[in-house]
Amino acid sequence: MNRRTALTPPKDTAFAYQAVYHYLIGLIEAARGMDEQKLPSLRQLALRLGVSVSTTKYAYALLEDEGQIHAKARFGYFTRSIPVAPVTANSGSLLDQVFASARQPGMLALSSDAPAMLLSLQGPLLMIERELTRQYPRSNAPLYQPLGEPELRAALAERYTRSTHDHWQAEQVYIGADLRSVLELSLNALNLGGSVALVESPCSWAILRQLQAANIRVIEVPLGEDGRFDLPALNELLKREPIRLAVLSSTVNIPQGQLMPAQDKQQICRWLAERDIWLFENDTWGEFCFSPAPARYRDFADPDKLLVFSTFDKVIGSEAPYGYVLCRQQGAQFHRLFLQRGFRLSPIRQKAIARLYLSKRIEQHLESLQTLLLKRRQQMQALLEQHANGQWQVIVPQGGASFWLKAVRPIDMQQVFERLLAERIVIAPGEIFSQQGAWKQYLRLSYTLDWDKDIGQAVERLAQAFNEENRA
């Protein structure tokens, strides 16, 4: 079977491939934790679900591009062998234990970082996609765009354009299957592999892993509890180390949830420009700052040494997993690498996302989502203060979807993690947000949760685990 065959949803089945896709997701989830499992053949699945073979082929192609399945010549499609962590924290890295455990059925994941869990745009997205499938049943355009659908690239360029001096073009926007893949390609395009990077700490585990995969030496610069760097120390570090890129959050620092003052960002951008250092601005949480019109690094950065990266899923939901980058330089390199990778992303899905942006539906959604986030933050803050009993320090976040909780007394947070995991509760210990194992006295505690569950009891159990560990 030709793994590079790109398909669009067939006219006679319209939206059926989505049903096939979700059916296969169910089979993949059921096989998690086992050795690779053979999936039904294209014809078997078409017969089982009453759809055409071309529809099943398209659904399989999407899942293969997302890395959820793989094909074996002459044998068909198989799930990937991904072990599920047991409900004891006794194997593998702590990071892998946290995220594998959170995916198990019946777990209460207080470690979540998904705002769209509270309010998603998946319903409107799929409705627009149905309409577009009827409107464009047979497209004369190429069957897939390896750099991203032109309509979506243009919509993102428009959204990030602020003025005649700070503007973007569609050809400076690149879309890939997920955040990991677009970061990997960006580092390659700018020839930054094997170099030295400065990152704010605590830092996203996904970013740390991608830098590690690129053989980049990471220098973590700690943020104070006010969300600010020690600027004199940072300046000395920049003078002393051969840093080639800095990875910094556009608005609130995640997972800490604090907001750096505009004057600090301006000074940092000045120092980066003086030393010809690339700025990778992490805009994944850029829309989730509770302060109006927050300053972003890109407001002050050298435009020729700026790369902005983000994803859609935090705002829209899991039906929009794509990652994207904006960069003005090395266009030929970006084009070459993205073409070589040959992402096969649903053009209709990308068009639907573009329509959400162009219709300003995103703005209305963000306003509602922020209101809900603030309400849930207040609820979680009340629970944390109620059960703290002097065991942790609550710093109210200025954005994001979680609290960065600090233990008042020295504590083994891994042991707290184990105690709670045994009761099917998952927390995110602070040290997973550092390559050097810093932040051992912290944990990230989400408030984007299923509030139909007894969250108060879970927080009470967290306090008990703190107390038990302090007595141990």
Secondary structure by P-SEA (a helix, b strand, c coil): ccccccccccccccaaaaaaaaaaaaaaaaaccccccccccaaaaaaaacccaaaaaaaaaaaaaacccccccccccccccccccccccccccaaaaaaaaaacccccccccccccccccaaaaaaaaaaaaaaaccccccccccccccaaaaaaaaaaaccccccccccccccccccaaaaaaaaaaaaccccbbbbbcccccaaaaaaaaaabbbbbbbbbccccccaaaaaaaaaacccccbbbbbccccccccccccaaaaaaaaaaaaaabbbbbcccccccccccccccccccccccccbbbbbbccccccccccccccccccaaaaaaaaaaaacccccaaaaaaaaaaaaaaaaaaaaaaaaaaaaaaaaaaaaaaaacccccbbbbbbccccccccccccccaaaaaaaaaaaacbbbbcccccccccccccbbbbbcccccccaaaaaaaaaaaaaaaaaac
